Protein backbone atom coordinates (compact mmCIF):
# COMPACT_ATOMS: atom_id res chain seq x y z
CA UNK A 1 0.00 0.00 0.00
CA UNK A 2 1.28 3.46 -0.88
CA UNK A 3 1.98 6.08 1.72
CA UNK A 4 -0.82 8.58 2.09
CA UNK A 5 0.26 12.18 2.10
CA UNK A 6 -1.68 15.11 3.49
CA UNK A 7 -1.52 18.64 2.15
CA UNK A 8 -2.43 22.08 3.44
CA UNK A 9 -1.99 25.41 1.69
CA UNK A 10 -1.49 28.23 4.20
CA UNK A 11 -3.03 31.66 3.74
CA UNK A 12 0.24 33.02 2.33
CA UNK A 13 0.35 30.32 -0.37
CA UNK A 14 2.93 28.06 1.31
CA UNK A 15 2.25 24.40 0.50
CA UNK A 16 2.79 21.93 3.35
CA UNK A 17 3.03 18.19 2.70
CA UNK A 18 3.39 15.37 5.19
CA UNK A 19 3.61 11.60 5.05
CA UNK A 20 3.27 9.95 8.43
CA UNK A 21 5.60 6.96 8.88
CA UNK A 22 4.96 5.88 12.50
CA UNK A 23 7.31 2.88 12.29
CA UNK A 24 10.38 5.14 11.90
CA UNK A 25 12.57 6.86 14.47
CA UNK A 26 13.45 9.77 12.19
CA UNK A 27 11.79 12.76 10.58
CA UNK A 28 13.01 14.31 7.36
CA UNK A 29 12.25 17.92 6.49
CA UNK A 30 12.82 19.44 3.06
CA UNK A 31 12.11 22.92 1.73
CA UNK A 32 11.77 23.07 -2.04
CA UNK A 33 12.23 26.46 -3.69
CA UNK A 34 11.35 27.24 -7.30
CA UNK A 35 14.78 28.69 -8.01
CA UNK A 36 17.61 27.41 -10.17
CA UNK A 37 20.17 28.27 -12.79
CA UNK A 38 17.68 28.44 -15.65
CA UNK A 39 16.06 31.45 -13.99
CA UNK A 40 19.32 33.43 -14.17
CA UNK A 41 20.60 35.99 -16.64
CA UNK A 42 24.16 35.43 -17.87
CA UNK A 43 25.59 38.27 -15.80
CA UNK A 44 24.38 36.69 -12.53
CA UNK A 45 25.00 33.06 -13.50
CA UNK A 46 25.57 31.05 -10.35
CA UNK A 47 23.66 33.41 -8.07
CA UNK A 48 21.10 30.77 -7.01
CA UNK A 49 23.90 28.39 -6.04
CA UNK A 50 25.70 31.26 -4.28
CA UNK A 51 22.58 32.06 -2.27
CA UNK A 52 22.16 28.42 -1.29
CA UNK A 53 25.68 28.45 0.19
CA UNK A 54 25.14 31.73 1.99
CA UNK A 55 21.94 30.66 3.72
CA UNK A 56 24.03 28.27 5.84
CA UNK A 57 26.12 31.21 7.12
CA UNK A 58 23.51 32.72 9.41
CA UNK A 59 19.86 33.56 9.94
CA UNK A 60 17.89 35.71 12.35
CA UNK A 61 17.63 33.13 15.12
CA UNK A 62 20.82 31.21 14.30
CA UNK A 63 23.17 34.07 13.35
CA UNK A 64 26.34 32.04 12.78
CA UNK A 65 27.16 29.08 10.58
CA UNK A 66 28.19 27.13 13.67
CA UNK A 67 24.81 27.83 15.30
CA UNK A 68 23.04 26.27 12.32
CA UNK A 69 25.27 23.25 11.99
CA UNK A 70 25.28 22.50 15.72
CA UNK A 71 21.49 22.76 15.93
CA UNK A 72 21.23 19.78 13.57
CA UNK A 73 24.52 17.89 13.79
CA UNK A 74 24.69 18.44 17.55
CA UNK A 75 21.71 16.11 17.96
CA UNK A 76 23.00 13.53 15.51
CA UNK A 77 21.11 14.85 12.51
CA UNK A 78 22.29 15.46 8.97
CA UNK A 79 21.58 18.45 6.75
CA UNK A 80 22.48 19.64 3.30
CA UNK A 81 21.21 21.52 0.28
CA UNK A 82 21.43 21.36 -3.49
CA UNK A 83 20.83 23.67 -6.41
CA UNK A 84 19.82 22.46 -9.85
CA UNK A 85 18.45 24.14 -12.94
CA UNK A 86 14.82 24.36 -11.76
CA UNK A 87 14.87 23.73 -8.04
CA UNK A 88 16.79 24.42 -4.84
CA UNK A 89 16.35 22.07 -1.88
CA UNK A 90 17.28 22.52 1.79
CA UNK A 91 16.87 19.41 3.87
CA UNK A 92 17.69 17.73 7.15
CA UNK A 93 16.98 14.44 8.87
CA UNK A 94 16.80 14.14 12.64
CA UNK A 95 15.51 11.83 15.34
CA UNK A 96 11.85 12.43 16.12
CA UNK A 97 12.35 14.44 19.37
CA UNK A 98 14.35 17.08 17.48
CA UNK A 99 11.84 17.65 14.67
CA UNK A 100 10.57 21.05 15.96
CA UNK A 101 14.06 22.52 16.11
CA UNK A 102 15.01 21.07 12.71
CA UNK A 103 11.96 22.58 11.05
CA UNK A 104 12.54 25.95 12.69
CA UNK A 105 16.20 26.02 11.58
CA UNK A 106 15.41 25.33 7.92
CA UNK A 107 12.52 27.78 7.84
CA UNK A 108 14.58 30.51 9.48
CA UNK A 109 17.39 29.98 6.96
CA UNK A 110 14.98 30.43 4.05
CA UNK A 111 12.74 33.16 5.48
CA UNK A 112 15.21 35.22 7.53
CA UNK A 113 18.72 34.89 6.04
CA UNK A 114 21.27 37.48 7.17
CA UNK A 115 23.31 37.53 3.95
CA UNK A 116 26.19 39.01 5.92
CA UNK A 117 28.59 40.91 3.58
CA UNK A 118 31.72 39.53 5.23
CA UNK A 119 30.43 35.97 5.07
CA UNK A 120 29.47 36.55 1.46
CA UNK A 121 33.01 37.46 0.47
CA UNK A 122 34.44 34.43 2.25
CA UNK A 123 31.89 32.14 0.64
CA UNK A 124 32.59 33.65 -2.78
CA UNK A 125 36.12 32.29 -2.51
CA UNK A 126 34.79 28.88 -1.45
CA UNK A 127 32.51 28.73 -4.50
CA UNK A 128 35.32 29.79 -6.84
CA UNK A 129 37.36 26.91 -5.40
CA UNK A 130 34.41 24.59 -6.01
CA UNK A 131 34.32 25.67 -9.66
CA UNK A 132 38.06 25.07 -9.99
CA UNK A 133 37.69 21.64 -8.42
CA UNK A 134 34.96 20.70 -10.91
CA UNK A 135 37.06 21.96 -13.79
CA UNK A 136 40.00 19.83 -12.63
CA UNK A 137 37.96 16.61 -12.78
CA UNK A 138 37.65 15.40 -16.40
CA UNK A 139 34.60 13.25 -15.56
CA UNK A 140 32.81 16.35 -14.26
CA UNK A 141 34.04 18.47 -17.13
CA UNK A 142 32.63 16.12 -19.77
CA UNK A 143 29.20 16.35 -18.09
CA UNK A 144 29.30 20.12 -18.47
CA UNK A 145 30.43 19.89 -22.08
CA UNK A 146 27.56 17.62 -23.12
CA UNK A 147 25.05 20.01 -21.52
CA UNK A 148 26.60 22.92 -23.40
CA UNK A 149 26.19 20.97 -26.62
CA UNK A 150 22.60 19.94 -25.95
CA UNK A 151 21.51 23.46 -24.95
CA UNK A 152 24.08 25.89 -26.39
CA UNK A 153 24.25 29.57 -25.42
CA UNK A 154 21.39 29.46 -22.90
CA UNK A 155 20.92 28.91 -19.16
CA UNK A 156 20.03 25.20 -19.49
CA UNK A 157 23.46 24.50 -20.93
CA UNK A 158 25.39 26.41 -18.30
CA UNK A 159 27.13 25.13 -15.19
CA UNK A 160 24.65 25.51 -12.31
CA UNK A 161 27.46 27.09 -10.28
CA UNK A 162 28.11 29.75 -12.91
CA UNK A 163 31.55 30.70 -14.14
CA UNK A 164 34.50 32.43 -12.47
CA UNK A 165 33.63 35.80 -14.00
CA UNK A 166 29.95 35.83 -13.05
CA UNK A 167 30.49 34.53 -9.51
CA UNK A 168 33.21 37.14 -8.97
CA UNK A 169 30.77 39.89 -9.97
CA UNK A 170 27.64 38.86 -8.03
CA UNK A 171 26.64 41.51 -5.48
CA UNK A 172 24.73 41.30 -2.23
CA UNK A 173 21.92 43.22 -3.94
CA UNK A 174 21.73 40.49 -6.58
CA UNK A 175 21.17 37.93 -3.83
CA UNK A 176 18.63 40.15 -2.06
CA UNK A 177 16.72 40.52 -5.33
CA UNK A 178 16.82 36.75 -5.83
CA UNK A 179 15.56 36.14 -2.30
CA UNK A 180 12.68 38.57 -2.72
CA UNK A 181 11.57 37.18 -6.08
CA UNK A 182 11.99 33.42 -5.70
CA UNK A 183 12.09 32.80 -1.95
CA UNK A 184 8.46 33.62 -1.30
CA UNK A 185 5.79 31.31 0.14
CA UNK A 186 3.88 30.79 -3.09
CA UNK A 187 7.06 29.42 -4.66
CA UNK A 188 8.06 27.10 -1.80
CA UNK A 189 6.95 23.65 -0.68
CA UNK A 190 7.58 22.29 2.83
CA UNK A 191 7.77 18.49 2.76
CA UNK A 192 7.91 16.37 5.93
CA UNK A 193 8.07 12.59 6.24
CA UNK A 194 8.53 10.39 9.28
CA UNK A 195 7.14 9.75 12.72
CA UNK A 196 5.16 12.97 12.96
CA UNK A 197 1.57 13.89 12.16
CA UNK A 198 0.23 16.53 9.79
CA UNK A 199 -1.30 18.46 12.67
CA UNK A 200 1.98 18.45 14.58
CA UNK A 201 3.76 19.81 11.53
CA UNK A 202 1.25 22.63 11.04
CA UNK A 203 1.30 23.49 14.75
CA UNK A 204 5.09 23.83 14.63
CA UNK A 205 5.31 25.56 11.27
CA UNK A 206 2.58 28.20 11.30
CA UNK A 207 4.13 30.46 13.99
CA UNK A 208 7.41 30.41 12.04
CA UNK A 209 5.92 31.85 8.83
CA UNK A 210 3.29 34.31 10.07
CA UNK A 211 5.18 37.32 8.69
CA UNK A 212 6.17 35.72 5.40
CA UNK A 213 4.22 37.58 2.75
CA UNK A 214 3.39 36.30 -0.75
CA UNK A 215 4.96 38.00 -3.79
CA UNK A 216 5.20 37.40 -7.51
CA UNK A 217 8.11 35.25 -8.66
CA UNK A 218 10.06 35.20 -11.91
CA UNK A 219 9.47 32.47 -14.53
CA UNK A 220 12.18 30.16 -15.85
CA UNK A 221 13.81 30.87 -19.18
CA UNK A 222 12.65 28.42 -21.91
CA UNK A 223 15.06 26.45 -24.06
CA UNK A 224 15.73 26.91 -27.76
CA UNK A 225 16.45 23.76 -29.74
CA UNK A 226 17.88 23.98 -33.23
CA UNK A 227 20.32 21.11 -33.82
CA UNK A 228 20.47 20.01 -37.46
CA UNK A 229 23.43 17.61 -37.53
CA UNK A 230 25.56 15.46 -35.26
CA UNK A 231 28.20 17.39 -33.29
CA UNK A 232 31.55 16.53 -31.69
CA UNK A 233 33.54 18.51 -29.14
CA UNK A 234 36.94 17.44 -27.81
CA UNK A 235 38.72 19.17 -24.93
CA UNK A 236 42.38 18.37 -24.40
CA UNK A 237 43.44 17.16 -20.97
CA UNK A 238 46.61 15.26 -20.16
CA UNK A 239 44.98 12.40 -18.23
CA UNK A 240 45.37 8.66 -17.76
CA UNK A 241 41.71 8.08 -18.58
CA UNK A 242 39.60 9.63 -21.29
CA UNK A 243 35.96 10.46 -20.62
CA UNK A 244 33.14 10.67 -23.12
CA UNK A 245 29.45 11.46 -23.17
CA UNK A 246 27.06 10.77 -26.02
CA UNK A 247 23.97 12.92 -25.59
CA UNK A 248 20.57 13.10 -27.28
CA UNK A 249 17.59 15.40 -26.62
CA UNK A 250 15.08 13.65 -24.37
CA UNK A 251 11.58 14.37 -23.08
CA UNK A 252 10.09 16.91 -20.63
CA UNK A 253 9.22 15.83 -17.11
CA UNK A 254 5.48 15.54 -17.79
CA UNK A 255 5.59 13.99 -21.28
CA UNK A 256 3.15 11.09 -21.85
CA UNK A 257 6.04 8.88 -23.00
CA UNK A 258 8.24 9.54 -19.96
CA UNK A 259 7.74 6.07 -18.49
CA UNK A 260 8.46 4.39 -21.82
CA UNK A 261 11.69 6.39 -22.15
CA UNK A 262 12.63 5.43 -18.60
CA UNK A 263 12.33 1.76 -19.62
CA UNK A 264 14.51 2.44 -22.68
CA UNK A 265 17.16 4.01 -20.45
CA UNK A 266 17.12 1.10 -17.99
CA UNK A 267 17.48 -1.48 -20.76
CA UNK A 268 20.20 0.52 -22.47
CA UNK A 269 22.46 1.51 -19.62
CA UNK A 270 21.18 1.35 -16.06
CA UNK A 271 22.46 -1.48 -13.91
CA UNK A 272 24.76 -4.46 -14.46
CA UNK A 273 22.40 -6.32 -16.79
CA UNK A 274 21.91 -3.41 -19.18
CA UNK A 275 23.07 -3.66 -22.79
CA UNK A 276 25.88 -1.14 -22.37
CA UNK A 277 27.29 -2.75 -19.24
CA UNK A 278 27.20 -6.24 -20.70
CA UNK A 279 28.84 -5.24 -23.99
CA UNK A 280 31.31 -2.49 -23.05
CA UNK A 281 32.44 -3.77 -19.66
CA UNK A 282 31.65 -7.48 -19.45
CA UNK A 283 32.31 -8.65 -23.01
CA UNK A 284 34.96 -6.18 -24.20
CA UNK A 285 36.49 -5.02 -20.89
CA UNK A 286 36.78 -1.45 -22.16
CA UNK A 287 35.57 0.46 -19.10
CA UNK A 288 35.01 0.34 -15.39
CA UNK A 289 32.08 2.77 -15.55
CA UNK A 290 29.67 2.87 -18.45
CA UNK A 291 26.03 3.82 -18.03
CA UNK A 292 23.18 5.91 -19.39
CA UNK A 293 20.97 8.40 -17.56
CA UNK A 294 17.94 10.59 -18.11
CA UNK A 295 17.40 14.24 -17.24
CA UNK A 296 13.90 15.70 -17.38
CA UNK A 297 12.88 19.34 -17.03
CA UNK A 298 9.82 21.50 -17.65
CA UNK A 299 10.25 21.81 -21.42
CA UNK A 300 13.17 19.57 -22.34
CA UNK A 301 15.26 16.60 -21.34
CA UNK A 302 18.23 14.45 -22.32
CA UNK A 303 19.45 10.88 -22.67
CA UNK A 304 23.20 10.69 -22.00
CA UNK A 305 25.64 7.79 -22.15
CA UNK A 306 28.86 8.15 -20.11
CA UNK A 307 32.03 6.07 -20.39
CA UNK A 308 35.57 6.37 -19.06
CA UNK A 309 38.34 4.39 -20.73
CA UNK A 310 42.08 4.32 -21.36
CA UNK A 311 42.87 6.88 -24.11
CA UNK A 312 44.16 4.31 -26.67
CA UNK A 313 40.88 2.37 -26.29
CA UNK A 314 38.36 5.23 -26.11
CA UNK A 315 37.63 5.02 -29.83
CA UNK A 316 36.88 1.30 -29.45
CA UNK A 317 34.60 2.10 -26.50
CA UNK A 318 32.80 4.74 -28.56
CA UNK A 319 32.34 2.25 -31.40
CA UNK A 320 30.80 -0.23 -28.95
CA UNK A 321 28.48 2.42 -27.52
CA UNK A 322 27.33 3.46 -30.98
CA UNK A 323 26.70 -0.17 -31.77
CA UNK A 324 24.41 -0.52 -28.76
CA UNK A 325 22.59 2.73 -29.55
CA UNK A 326 22.07 1.53 -33.08
CA UNK A 327 20.91 -1.89 -31.96
CA UNK A 328 18.01 -0.56 -29.93
CA UNK A 329 16.51 0.77 -33.16
CA UNK A 330 15.98 -2.89 -34.07
CA UNK A 331 13.77 -3.20 -31.01
CA UNK A 332 13.86 -4.61 -27.49
CA UNK A 333 12.48 -7.96 -26.39
CA UNK A 334 9.54 -8.57 -24.08
CA UNK A 335 11.94 -10.26 -21.66
CA UNK A 336 14.13 -7.13 -21.48
CA UNK A 337 11.10 -4.94 -20.90
CA UNK A 338 9.79 -7.15 -18.11
CA UNK A 339 13.17 -7.00 -16.35
CA UNK A 340 13.23 -3.21 -16.73
CA UNK A 341 9.72 -2.89 -15.29
CA UNK A 342 10.62 -4.91 -12.21
CA UNK A 343 13.90 -3.02 -11.80
CA UNK A 344 12.12 0.34 -11.88
CA UNK A 345 9.33 -0.70 -9.55
CA UNK A 346 11.72 -2.31 -7.10
CA UNK A 347 13.90 0.77 -6.88
CA UNK A 348 10.90 3.01 -6.18
CA UNK A 349 9.50 0.72 -3.49
CA UNK A 350 12.85 0.40 -1.72
CA UNK A 351 13.20 4.20 -1.63
CA UNK A 352 9.87 4.58 0.11
CA UNK A 353 11.19 2.97 3.29
CA UNK A 354 13.43 5.99 3.89
CA UNK A 355 11.99 9.21 5.34
CA UNK A 356 14.38 11.37 3.33
CA UNK A 357 13.37 9.72 0.05
CA UNK A 358 9.66 10.13 0.83
CA UNK A 359 10.09 13.82 1.63
CA UNK A 360 11.98 14.28 -1.64
CA UNK A 361 9.45 12.26 -3.63
CA UNK A 362 6.42 14.30 -2.62
CA UNK A 363 8.07 17.72 -2.42
CA UNK A 364 9.70 17.56 -5.83
CA UNK A 365 6.52 16.46 -7.58
CA UNK A 366 4.45 19.15 -5.91
CA UNK A 367 6.81 21.97 -6.81
CA UNK A 368 7.55 20.89 -10.38
CA UNK A 369 4.22 19.32 -11.38
CA UNK A 370 1.69 20.75 -8.91
CA UNK A 371 0.50 17.23 -8.12
CA UNK A 372 1.80 14.09 -6.44
CA UNK A 373 1.57 10.61 -7.94
CA UNK A 374 1.51 7.82 -5.41
CA UNK A 375 3.84 4.85 -5.67
CA UNK A 376 0.88 2.67 -6.71
CA UNK A 377 0.02 5.10 -9.50
CA UNK A 378 3.59 5.12 -10.81
CA UNK A 379 3.80 1.33 -10.62
CA UNK A 380 0.56 1.10 -12.60
CA UNK A 381 1.95 3.50 -15.23
CA UNK A 382 5.14 1.44 -15.52
CA UNK A 383 3.14 -1.77 -15.92
CA UNK A 384 1.12 -0.11 -18.69
CA UNK A 385 4.21 0.49 -20.85
CA UNK A 386 4.15 -1.87 -23.81
CA UNK A 387 6.89 -3.22 -26.06
CA UNK A 388 5.41 -1.17 -28.87
CA UNK A 389 5.74 1.95 -26.68
CA UNK A 390 9.43 1.48 -25.89
CA UNK A 391 10.40 0.59 -29.45
CA UNK A 392 8.53 3.61 -30.79
CA UNK A 393 10.07 5.99 -28.24
CA UNK A 394 13.56 4.60 -28.87
CA UNK A 395 13.09 5.38 -32.56
CA UNK A 396 11.86 8.88 -31.75
CA UNK A 397 14.84 9.69 -29.51
CA UNK A 398 17.83 7.93 -31.07
CA UNK A 399 18.46 9.85 -34.28
CA UNK A 400 21.84 10.22 -35.94
CA UNK A 401 21.47 13.93 -36.73
CA UNK A 402 20.72 14.68 -33.05
CA UNK A 403 23.81 12.93 -31.64
CA UNK A 404 26.26 14.94 -29.55
CA UNK A 405 29.67 13.64 -28.51
CA UNK A 406 31.81 15.30 -25.83
CA UNK A 407 35.28 13.94 -25.03
CA UNK A 408 37.79 15.09 -22.43
CA UNK A 409 41.22 13.50 -22.69
CA UNK A 410 44.66 13.68 -24.32
CA UNK A 411 43.40 14.35 -27.85
CA UNK A 412 44.10 17.31 -30.13
CA UNK A 413 41.62 16.46 -32.88
CA UNK A 414 38.07 15.19 -33.20
CA UNK A 415 38.63 13.65 -36.64
CA UNK A 416 38.73 9.96 -35.73
CA UNK A 417 35.81 10.30 -33.31
CA UNK A 418 33.62 12.15 -35.78
CA UNK A 419 33.87 9.19 -38.18
CA UNK A 420 32.50 6.88 -35.49
CA UNK A 421 29.44 8.97 -34.65
CA UNK A 422 27.09 6.90 -36.79
CA UNK A 423 24.26 4.52 -35.94
URRA-V383956 format. One record per helix or strand of 3 or more residues. SS is the DSSP state (hx for helix, st for strand). FROM is the first residue (numbers start at 1). TO is the last residue. If there is no record, write none. Layout:
SS_FROM_TO + SS_FROM_TO
//
This chain:
st_5_9 + st_15_20 + st_26_33 + hx_37_39 + hx_42_44 + hx_47_57 + hx_65_73 + st_78_83 + st_88_95 + hx_96_111 + hx_117_136 + hx_138_150 + hx_155_157 + hx_164_169 + hx_172_182 + hx_185_187 + st_188_194 + hx_198_208 + st_231_236 + st_242_249 + hx_258_269 + hx_275_283 + st_290_296 + st_301_309 + hx_311_330 + hx_334_351 + hx_355_369 + hx_375_383 + hx_387_397 + hx_400_402 + st_404_409 + hx_415_420
//
